[in-house]
Amino acid sequence: MCIEVPSVIGKNIRRYRILKSMTQEELGVAIYSCRSTVSLWERGEKEPSEDEIKRIAQVLGIDICDLLSEELSEKSGNNDDCPTMMIKIEESIGQIEGARQESSEAITYIIDQLQQVTQRNALRKKYQKEIICVILIGISILLAIFILYLMHVNKPDSRGNLREGSLVIEVSRESQ
């Protein structure tokens, strides 16, 4: 599992959003975007455009420079331990969400593989049924040929005598 280091902008978006007590969803709606986009920015997987940076700074009540700066400004309250703990918790949650997404992808892959195995087994059973049908048809044909042979062999010639080497079946008749 590869966890990317969030960009400076992403870290700052997260910090100021938490200090403002906003969720990713709330920030996304406020800047006419969505939660997943905010999440991508905060994880450093995507960078916001200039217009988005302006809207983010406006909604969070900070200067654009604060978003781009590696150090938190005095507005951030970096002397207070509570926001710092919240930021660490949020960062941990972000890492967990990333791991959950990777797990979800692995589960999806496993489900796809199981579906393929199920399809192959269904085809195998279908072919087995077809092979059994062909074998039964072949046996039926051989049985019919054997019966016809027996009927021909036991057929008497023009003088009423059974052919030599033929199979004779005696039928006893009881008188009534």
C-alpha positions, 0 to 999 in steps of 0.5 A: 500500500502506497500512501502519498504525502499530501501537498502543502496546499492539501495539508493547509486545506485540511488544517483550515477546514478543521479549524473552521469545523467544516466537513469535506462535504460542507467545504465541497458544497460551499465551493461548488465542488464535491467531497471526493474532490476535497478529499483528493486535494487534501491527500495530495492526489490532485491540486485545485485550480486557481479559481478553486483556491480563491473560493477555498480561501474565501470560504475558509476566511483566509488569504490565498497566501495562507493556503500556499504557505508551508507554515501556519499563520497566526490565524490558525491558532497553532499554539493550541493543542486541540486543533493540532490533535484534530488535524492528526486525527483527520490525517489518520482518518484520511489514511484509513479511507485510502486503505479502505478504498484499496481494500474495496478494490481488492474485494472487487477484484476477488469478486470478479475472479469468483464470478469468472470461476463460476462461469467456467464451472457452469460451462464445464457442467453444460459441456459435461451434460452435452457429452453425456447426451452424445454418449447416450445417443451413441449407446442407443444407436449401437443397441438399435443396430444390435437388435436389428442384427439379432432380428436378421440373424434369427430370420429363417431362410426361404426353406424355413431353416435358421442360418448356421451360426445364428443365435437361436432363442427357444420359446416354450409354449404351454398348452392351455 
